[in-house]
């Protein structure tokens, strides 16, 4: 129950990838038949990924993952003296990139969020200045699942002639995205969040947006991302996209049903609550807080029972700092440390949810009994 951290590679995805490791192994930049066979697979994959979000073929740039895509989008656009707008609850791939740029003469505005984690589009509009070059607001939060008003923010940016980037790593393939209707200029995504392989992602770059490459070399990916393409990974990404497009509604409904069951059961535990909006959130995302205990302890005890969970952001779960997302929605550091994120996927079952609901109350009770926070 930690699908927001990563997902298992779907069997059909693995099957699609295997030939490109040893049978169709050519370099997609080579002009001989071995290379052209790989290029054909690369082109087909690019087309499939583009269609999912109503983009054009040449607007998809393959990368090593969401983090690289975020870095390319933000660093590739800004020039010294530019102003960037983002939110306080972004993934660290965006926040740390912005912090790096601040140290090198850039100005960054970090917008607050409300108790559910929503960015107010009016705040975006008010923050735009003459030297604002970019707004970067995530589509859905990786910790609490809140789905941001991306279309409204996109409209504001288009009216103000400011570029709009969204980190859609958590939402890509899970909820509908139309980059044209939402006025998105750049979008980051990653394969391993939707049953594809790790180490491959993409950046959608709208035609006309000029980016400075961050990796220099042979001029691959329309000159924006040099390095021999990871054809097996990209083929796997495209197959995962194909499956997600076909099954999106069915998978979402399944995850919503299980999530409701999970929320109803967990909230029977005294001094517990759900973080984020009760409805406007990703289908499989649940994030709870429990008074008087540490989230790390719950994760460890659940792991001993065979359950994968997380506390705070999965990418920084080794950190002792409270979640920046939870403190940004108004939780105290003490309460934020008592968070537990359970994120469901297409293959989770009612039986598994029932198992967690059976084991979790006694784990919480036992931890509270020995916790110094209750004294």
Buried (B, 14 or more C-beta within 10 A) or exposed (E): BBBBBBBEBBEBBBEBBEBBEEEBBBBBBBEEEBBEBBBEBBEEBBBBBBBBBBBBEEBBBBBBBBBBBBBBBBBBBBEEEBBBBBBBBBBBBBBBBBEEBEEEEBBBBBBEBEEBBBBBBEBBBEBBEEEBBBBBBBBBBBBBBBBBBBBBBBBBBBEBEBBBBBBBBBBBBBBBBEBEEBBBBBBBBBBBBBBBBBBBBBBBBBEEBEBEBBBEEEEBBEEBBBBEBBBBBBBBBBBBBBBBBEEBEEBBEBBBBBBEBBBEBBEEBEEBBBBBBEEBBBBBBBBBBBBBBBBBBBBBBBEEEEBBBBBBBBBEBEEEEBBBBBBBBBBEEEBBBBBBBBBBBBEBEEEBBEBBBEBBBEBBEEBBEEBEEEE
